[in-house]
Amino acid sequence: MAKTTRAKPTYRCSECGWQTSKWVGRCGECQAWGTVGEAGAAAPPRVVAAAAVSAPARPISEIDVGSAQSRPTGLDELDRVLGGGLVPGAVVLLAGEPGIGKSTLLLEVAALSSSRTGDPAGPERVLYITGEESAEQVRLRADRVGAVTDRLYLAAETELASVLGQVEAVEPKLLIVDSIQTIGAAEVDGAPGGVTQIREVTANLIRVAKERGITTVLVGHVTKDGAIAGPRLLEHLVDVVLYFEGDRHSRLRMIRAVKNRYGPTDELGCFDLSEMGIVGLADPSGLFLSRRDEPVPGTCVTVTLEGRRPLVAEVQALVAQSFLPAPRRATSGLESARVAMVLAVLARRCKMAMHEQDVYASTVGGVRLTETSVDLAVALAVAGSKTEQTLSPSVIALGEVGLAGEVRAVPGVRRRLGEASRLGFKCAVVPRGSLELAATTPLKQATQPERGEPGRVVSLGGGAPAVSFEGMTVMEVDSLEQALRVAFTAS
């Protein structure tokens, strides 16, 4: 008598879909605890027979790309991130924290697309599916932001079959689903928002989008760590992944692409969110600078690169006497680990110990600076607050600080200096070699260069050579100690 073997069960993580042959307490993919459960036996592989093709393969040179050209959304900042606009048949995933303004942004896009004038194709039908609010609630928001048009259709659905039925009835060119975690498929086990449900709902919406050429935008939730909720497969299935960021206590919002099959992934879009809607900010640099009549100790301006866009931002620091056994180190908008490293370098290399003082460091305007090029600005702001010295309002600083006290070069210096010059800054402290100077010996007098080209090197004291660039005096430094000597004497 043949002996039957029982199929071994498999275990799956409910957060990311990771599978294993035995139970474990912690997921090996997303590192979440208590999310691995039995998912049943793995199905044996099936042999799939060849079927008739829907369309014969053609040489790539004969493929017509006219129908795949992007169409502007009407929001220039969003088009910048998308690479020109929305592509027919593309599936876009927009993720962000609750209350950040995702629904307001998409309602604005829907209204602009459904009321477009001057386009040969004319206005297009837009279907907005809401699974989190009622249709009446969305209408109230649309009235407030002025997004009521005749070709914008609204439906409150939470079943996949009903969503597909609405698509059949309306035949839209743009479909917005807010949000993908609220839509469920009746024939699939699990609650809406689970791994299996999200995978099934997304796969069906992608199939419909590709077959009918419908541009589809899916709203996704994020976890407490800032990652998109649901299986990581979701990001692989869609064509574009956008993150909508910002401080909910501030009006500034930023959108960036982490995946884009139709455009760049190094662009940043800035928006101003208010009760009356959302508008793009073509020049947001001024939002990250404070306004004051006289300079105060503990402030320094830097230029960070967000994708291809240079942004001028201000770093502030406060060093105060501590009455605690362990002095506080608090940061806002800056990487706490980078700030702690800069403090250690100041103490060890520049003899500026702060082991008995509290240190607070933050940015202006709610912007988050994660680039290493802000290290030098943080160091100058902390040193200024510690020694009660002020930097000239016309000085900027950029550069990475190493543990040996050296100031390292950062990419895109010319682009950063060009933005600072446009905003009226006259002096910059940068790492040596940033402008690839031909001369290394300081001269006593500089020549007037052509705009955009470096001139001869001059010496401004402290042993730091300087060069005229874009109407600015650029001082090059080797170490943090040298940067401290020259920055507070520059004007």
C-alpha distance (Angstrom), angle and dihedral (degrees) to the residues before:
residue distance angle dihedral
M1 . . .
A2 3.76 . .
K3 3.74 115.5 .
T4 3.79 114.3 -127.2
T5 3.76 119.1 -140.4
R6 3.73 121.4 -147.0
A7 3.77 116.3 -129.4
K8 3.77 112.4 -113.2
P9 3.81 114.8 -116.9
T10 3.76 121.1 -120.3
Y11 3.76 127.3 -140.5
R12 3.81 124.7 -140.2
C13 3.78 133.7 -166.8
S14 3.80 111.6 -121.0
E15 3.81 91.5 -149.4
C16 3.81 104.5 50.9
G17 3.83 105.9 5.0
W18 3.82 95.7 -114.5
Q19 3.82 111.8 161.1
T20 3.78 132.6 -151.1
S21 3.81 136.5 171.7
K22 3.81 94.8 -124.6
W23 3.77 135.8 37.8
V24 3.78 118.6 -93.7
G25 3.77 130.2 177.1
R26 3.79 95.1 -133.2
C27 3.80 128.0 45.7
G28 3.78 112.7 -114.8
E29 3.83 92.4 -146.2
C30 3.82 109.0 40.7
Q31 3.84 95.8 18.1
A32 3.82 92.0 -130.2
W33 3.82 118.1 153.4
G34 3.80 123.5 -127.5
T35 3.82 96.3 6.7
V36 3.83 99.4 108.6
G37 3.81 114.7 98.3
E38 3.77 138.6 160.6
A39 3.79 113.2 -79.6
G40 3.79 100.4 179.8
A41 3.77 131.3 -106.7
A42 3.74 119.4 -33.7
A43 3.79 111.9 -107.2
P44 3.79 114.7 -117.8
P45 3.79 115.7 -112.4
R46 3.79 115.0 -90.1
V47 3.76 126.5 -139.8
V48 3.82 108.5 -122.1
A49 3.79 117.0 -155.1
A50 3.76 120.9 -140.6
A51 3.81 114.8 -97.4
A52 3.76 136.1 -165.8
V53 3.80 112.9 -75.0
S54 3.78 120.3 -119.7
A55 3.82 92.8 -135.7
P56 3.81 130.9 3.5
A57 3.77 118.8 -108.1
R58 3.82 114.7 -99.1
P59 3.79 134.5 -164.9
I60 3.78 110.5 -86.9
S61 3.80 90.8 -122.2
E62 3.83 89.8 64.1
I63 3.81 95.2 54.2
D64 3.80 112.0 112.3
V65 3.81 111.8 -136.7
G66 3.79 95.7 -177.6
S67 3.80 92.9 99.9
A68 3.82 91.5 51.0
Q69 3.82 97.2 58.3
S70 3.77 114.4 124.5
R71 3.80 120.9 -111.0
P72 3.82 120.1 -146.5
T73 3.78 116.0 -110.6
G74 3.80 94.2 -147.4
L75 3.81 92.7 -111.2
D76 3.80 106.8 98.5
E77 3.80 94.3 -161.0
L78 3.80 92.0 53.5
D79 3.81 91.2 46.0
R80 3.81 88.7 52.5
V81 3.81 90.6 57.9
L82 3.81 94.9 41.8
G83 3.80 92.8 50.0
G84 3.80 97.8 -111.4
G85 3.78 105.2 -23.2
L86 3.80 143.0 -59.9
V87 3.81 119.0 -29.2
P88 3.85 118.9 -141.1
G89 3.79 109.5 -105.7
A90 3.81 93.6 16.2
V91 3.80 120.6 133.2
V92 3.81 114.8 -144.2
L93 3.80 124.6 -167.4
L94 3.82 114.7 -155.4
A95 3.80 114.9 -169.1
G96 3.78 131.7 -178.4
E97 3.78 145.4 135.6
P98 3.81 120.4 -73.2
G99 3.80 113.5 -82.2
I100 3.80 94.4 14.1
G101 3.83 93.2 120.6
K102 3.81 105.5 -97.2
S103 3.81 94.2 136.3
T104 3.80 92.3 46.5
L105 3.80 91.5 51.1
L106 3.80 93.6 49.2
L107 3.80 92.5 44.6
E108 3.81 87.7 55.3
V109 3.82 90.6 49.4
A110 3.81 90.6 48.4
A111 3.80 92.4 50.7
L112 3.81 93.5 48.0
S113 3.81 92.7 47.6
S114 3.80 93.5 48.3
S115 3.82 94.1 48.0
R116 3.81 100.2 39.4
T117 3.82 112.7 145.4
G118 3.77 129.3 -169.8
D119 3.83 92.2 34.8
P120 3.83 115.4 123.6
A121 3.80 88.8 -137.9
G122 3.81 89.9 51.8
P123 3.81 126.4 -148.2
E124 3.78 115.9 -25.2
R125 3.76 131.8 -141.6
V126 3.78 113.6 -103.4
L127 3.81 124.6 -163.7
Y128 3.80 117.0 -158.5
I129 3.81 113.6 -165.7
T130 3.80 114.1 -165.2
G131 3.78 119.7 -167.9
E132 3.79 98.4 167.5
E133 3.81 101.7 48.7
S134 3.75 137.4 33.6
A135 3.79 121.0 -103.0
E136 3.81 89.2 -110.1
Q137 3.79 92.5 56.3
V138 3.79 91.9 51.4
R139 3.82 90.2 47.9
L140 3.80 90.3 54.9
R141 3.81 90.3 53.9
A142 3.80 90.4 46.4
D143 3.80 90.2 53.6
R144 3.80 90.3 51.1
V145 3.81 95.4 50.7
G146 3.81 96.2 35.7
A147 3.81 96.8 -112.6
V148 3.82 101.1 136.3
T149 3.82 113.7 124.2
D150 3.79 134.0 154.6
R151 3.80 95.0 -120.5
L152 3.80 95.3 51.6
Y153 3.80 109.5 96.7
L154 3.78 121.8 -162.9
A155 3.80 129.6 -161.7
A156 3.80 134.1 169.4
E157 3.82 107.4 -143.1
T158 3.79 135.8 152.2
E159 3.84 100.1 176.7
L160 3.80 121.1 85.3
A161 3.79 92.3 -141.7
S162 3.81 90.8 54.1
V163 3.81 91.2 48.6
L164 3.80 91.2 52.4
G165 3.81 88.9 47.2
Q166 3.82 90.3 54.4
V167 3.81 89.7 50.5
E168 3.83 89.8 52.4
A169 3.81 91.7 50.2
V170 3.82 100.1 43.5
E171 3.84 99.9 32.5
P172 3.81 93.4 -154.4
K173 3.78 128.3 -170.6
L174 3.81 91.2 -148.9
L175 3.81 123.4 40.8
I176 3.82 122.0 -171.0
V177 3.81 119.8 -170.2
D178 3.81 114.6 -167.7
S179 2.95 101.0 -146.9
I180 3.79 131.6 0.0
Q181 3.83 91.7 -160.5
T182 3.83 91.6 63.2
I183 3.81 96.5 54.4
G184 3.81 117.3 89.7
A185 3.81 135.9 -173.7
A186 3.84 114.5 -135.8
E187 3.81 94.3 -149.0
V188 3.83 93.4 55.2
D189 3.80 123.8 78.9
G190 3.77 120.2 -120.4
A191 3.78 137.2 49.8
P192 3.83 121.9 -69.7
G193 3.78 109.8 -84.1
G194 3.80 94.4 36.2
V195 3.78 123.2 123.2
T196 3.81 95.9 -103.4
Q197 3.79 93.8 44.1
I198 3.81 94.8 48.6
R199 3.79 91.4 47.6
E200 3.81 92.8 51.3
V201 3.81 96.2 43.5
T202 3.80 93.3 46.8
A203 3.80 93.1 47.6
N204 3.83 91.5 52.9
L205 3.80 94.0 46.9
I206 3.82 91.1 48.7
R207 3.81 90.3 50.1
V208 3.80 92.0 52.2
A209 3.81 92.0 45.1
K210 3.81 93.1 53.0
E211 3.80 95.2 43.3
R212 3.80 95.8 48.6
G213 3.82 100.2 29.8
I214 3.81 92.4 -118.9
T215 3.77 117.5 159.7
T216 3.80 104.5 -131.9
V217 3.80 127.0 -163.5
L218 3.81 117.3 -167.1
V219 3.79 121.6 -165.0
G220 3.81 113.4 -143.1
H221 3.78 132.2 -166.1
V222 3.79 122.6 -130.2
T223 3.79 130.6 -139.0
K224 3.80 125.3 -121.3
D225 3.81 87.9 -91.9
G226 3.81 91.3 57.9
A227 3.83 96.4 -108.3
I228 3.79 122.8 128.2
A229 3.79 110.6 -90.5
G230 3.79 117.9 -119.6
P231 3.80 131.6 35.2
R232 3.78 119.3 -20.0
L233 3.79 85.5 -128.1
L234 3.80 86.9 77.0
E235 3.81 91.1 70.2
H236 3.81 91.1 49.0
L237 3.81 93.7 51.5
V238 3.81 98.6 53.0
D239 3.80 125.8 71.3
V240 3.81 99.7 -134.3
V241 3.81 131.1 27.7
L242 3.81 116.7 -164.1
Y243 3.80 128.7 -176.2
F244 3.80 119.1 -152.2
E245 3.81 109.7 -155.9
G246 3.77 140.1 175.9
D247 3.77 145.9 110.9
R248 3.78 110.3 -78.3
H249 3.82 88.6 -143.0
S250 3.82 90.3 58.2
R251 3.80 131.0 62.8
L252 3.79 93.5 -134.3
R253 3.81 116.2 103.9
M254 3.80 127.9 -180.0
I255 3.78 130.0 -164.0
R256 3.80 125.2 -163.9
A257 3.81 135.6 174.7
V258 3.79 120.6 -126.8
K259 3.80 92.6 176.9
N260 3.79 128.0 23.4
R261 3.79 125.3 163.9
Y262 3.80 91.8 -174.6
G263 3.79 104.3 41.3
P264 3.81 148.3 3.3
T265 3.80 126.1 -45.7
D266 3.81 95.9 -155.5
E267 3.81 99.6 73.0
L268 3.80 128.4 103.5
G269 3.79 128.6 -155.4
C270 3.81 121.9 -157.3
F271 3.80 125.4 -157.9
D272 3.78 139.1 -179.0
L273 3.81 111.9 -135.7
S274 3.79 118.3 -160.0
E275 3.78 138.9 151.9
M276 3.79 89.6 -87.2
G277 3.81 95.2 55.7
I278 3.77 138.9 -86.9
V279 3.81 128.5 -56.9
G280 3.78 132.1 -177.3
L281 3.80 122.3 -107.2
A282 3.78 110.7 -143.3
D283 3.84 92.5 -177.7
P284 3.83 110.3 29.3
S285 3.82 98.3 157.5
G286 3.80 94.0 99.8
L287 3.80 90.6 60.3
F288 3.80 91.5 67.9
L289 3.81 96.3 54.3
S290 3.80 126.8 82.3
R291 3.78 122.8 -131.7
R292 3.81 118.0 -128.4
D293 3.79 137.7 146.6
E294 3.80 96.9 -137.6
P295 3.83 129.6 31.2
V296 3.79 116.6 -108.7
P297 3.81 130.1 -158.3
G298 3.80 117.4 -94.5
T299 3.80 101.8 40.7
C300 3.79 131.4 108.4
V301 3.80 132.8 168.4
T302 3.80 122.5 -137.5
V303 3.81 138.0 173.1
T304 3.80 118.7 -125.5
L305 3.79 127.7 -171.3
E306 3.79 115.2 -129.2
G307 3.77 100.1 -172.4
R308 3.78 104.4 -52.5
R309 3.80 94.3 -24.3
P310 3.81 120.3 95.5
L311 3.80 113.9 -144.2
V312 3.79 124.0 -166.8
A313 3.80 109.3 -140.9
E314 3.77 136.6 171.1
V315 3.80 126.4 -128.5
Q316 3.80 119.3 -155.8
A317 3.80 128.3 -166.0
L318 3.78 134.6 -176.5
V319 3.81 123.6 -164.2
A320 3.82 112.8 -167.8
Q321 3.78 135.6 170.0
S322 3.79 111.0 -90.1
F323 3.79 125.9 -139.4
L324 3.80 94.0 -173.8
P325 3.82 127.6 96.1
A326 3.81 88.1 -124.0
P327 3.83 111.5 36.0
R328 3.79 116.0 -131.0
R329 3.80 124.7 -106.7
A330 3.80 110.3 -166.8
T331 3.80 127.5 173.0
S332 3.79 135.4 -177.4
G333 3.78 121.3 -170.6
L334 3.82 92.2 -1.0
E335 3.79 134.0 90.2
S336 3.80 106.0 -97.9
A337 3.82 91.9 -150.5
R338 3.82 92.2 54.0
V339 3.81 91.8 47.7
A340 3.82 90.9 50.3
M341 3.80 89.9 50.7
V342 3.81 92.0 50.7
L343 3.81 90.3 50.7
A344 3.80 90.0 51.7
V345 3.82 91.5 50.7
L346 3.81 91.2 49.1
A347 3.79 90.4 51.5
R348 3.80 97.1 45.2
R349 3.80 104.0 33.7
C350 3.81 102.0 28.1
K351 3.83 99.8 33.9
M352 3.80 91.0 -121.9
A353 3.80 103.1 134.4
M354 3.81 118.7 -175.4
H355 3.80 101.0 176.5
E356 3.82 90.9 125.6
Q357 3.80 97.1 43.7
D358 3.78 136.3 75.5
V359 3.80 115.5 -121.8
Y360 3.80 123.6 -156.2
A361 3.82 121.6 -176.2
S362 3.79 128.3 179.7
T363 3.78 145.2 151.6
V364 3.80 129.4 -117.3
G365 3.79 122.6 -111.5
G366 3.79 97.6 16.6
V367 3.81 94.7 -78.8
R368 3.80 116.3 150.9
L369 3.82 115.3 -136.2
T370 3.80 114.0 -163.4
E371 3.80 99.3 154.5
T372 3.81 117.8 110.6
S373 3.81 89.8 -131.7
V374 3.83 89.4 80.9
D375 3.83 92.3 65.2
L376 3.79 93.6 92.9
A377 3.80 92.6 49.0
V378 3.82 90.4 50.5
A379 3.81 90.7 50.1
L380 3.82 93.0 49.4
A381 3.81 92.3 46.7
V382 3.81 92.4 50.2
A383 3.81 92.5 44.5
G384 3.81 91.1 48.7
S385 3.79 92.0 52.3
K386 3.80 91.4 45.4
T387 3.83 95.1 50.8
E388 3.83 97.7 30.5
Q389 3.80 91.5 -120.1
T390 3.79 123.4 143.1
L391 3.77 129.4 -142.1
S392 3.77 119.7 -137.3
P393 3.84 111.7 -100.2
S394 3.81 88.3 -125.7
V395 3.85 94.1 59.7
I396 3.80 125.9 95.9
A397 3.81 128.2 -177.1
L398 3.78 132.2 -159.2
G399 3.78 133.7 168.5
E400 3.79 143.5 102.6
V401 3.80 117.4 -96.8
G402 3.81 117.6 -141.1
L403 3.79 128.2 -153.6
A404 3.80 90.1 -108.8
G405 3.81 89.2 60.1
E406 3.81 94.5 -105.5
V407 3.80 122.9 137.1
R408 3.80 110.0 -129.9
A409 3.78 128.6 -153.0
V410 3.80 120.7 -102.1
P411 3.82 128.9 -156.4
G412 3.80 124.9 -100.6
V413 3.81 97.8 27.0
R414 3.80 94.0 151.7
R415 3.78 91.9 52.1
R416 3.79 91.3 48.2
L417 3.80 93.2 48.8
G418 3.79 90.9 47.9
E419 3.82 90.4 56.4
A420 3.81 92.0 46.5
S421 3.81 90.9 49.6
R422 3.80 90.6 50.5
L423 3.80 89.7 55.9
G424 3.81 92.5 50.7
F425 3.81 104.2 -100.2
K426 3.81 113.1 150.3
C427 3.81 105.7 -169.9
A428 3.81 135.6 40.7
V429 3.80 134.9 -173.2
V430 3.80 110.9 -149.7
P431 3.84 137.6 160.9
R432 3.80 117.0 -83.2
G433 3.79 114.4 -90.8
S434 3.81 94.5 24.4
L435 3.80 92.3 125.8
E436 3.82 94.8 35.1
L437 3.78 93.7 -120.2
A438 3.78 116.4 -158.5
A439 3.79 93.8 -147.6
T440 3.77 124.7 56.9
T441 3.81 101.5 178.5
P442 3.81 113.3 88.8
L443 3.79 114.6 -116.5
K444 3.78 126.4 -156.7
Q445 3.78 97.6 -123.8
A446 3.75 134.3 31.9
T447 3.77 126.9 -141.9
Q448 3.78 122.5 -132.4
P449 3.82 105.7 -102.5
E450 3.75 129.6 -151.9
R451 3.79 112.5 -93.6
G452 3.77 110.4 -84.1
E453 3.82 93.9 17.4
P454 3.82 126.9 96.0
G455 3.79 119.0 -114.7
R456 3.79 130.9 -152.1
V457 3.76 122.8 -52.1
V458 3.78 120.6 -99.2
S459 3.80 132.3 -176.7
L460 3.81 119.6 -121.0
G461 3.79 97.6 177.9
G462 3.75 132.4 -86.5
G463 3.79 91.0 72.1
A464 3.82 91.7 -79.5
P465 3.80 118.0 135.5
A466 3.80 116.9 -139.9
V467 3.79 136.4 -163.2
S468 3.77 136.3 -164.6
F469 3.81 112.2 -115.9
E470 3.81 129.1 164.3
G471 3.80 89.1 -12.6
M472 3.81 91.6 -54.0
T473 3.79 132.2 112.7
V474 3.80 105.3 -125.0
M475 3.82 116.5 -162.0
E476 3.79 117.4 -160.6
V477 3.80 119.4 -150.7
D478 3.79 134.7 -174.5
S479 3.78 101.5 -159.5
L480 3.78 141.5 23.9
E481 3.80 90.6 -113.5
Q482 3.80 90.2 56.5
A483 3.80 91.1 46.6
L484 3.80 90.3 55.0
R485 3.80 91.1 52.0
V486 3.79 96.5 51.6
A487 3.81 103.1 32.4
F488 3.81 96.9 63.9
T489 3.81 92.0 48.3
A490 3.81 95.9 47.9
S491 3.78 121.2 101.7
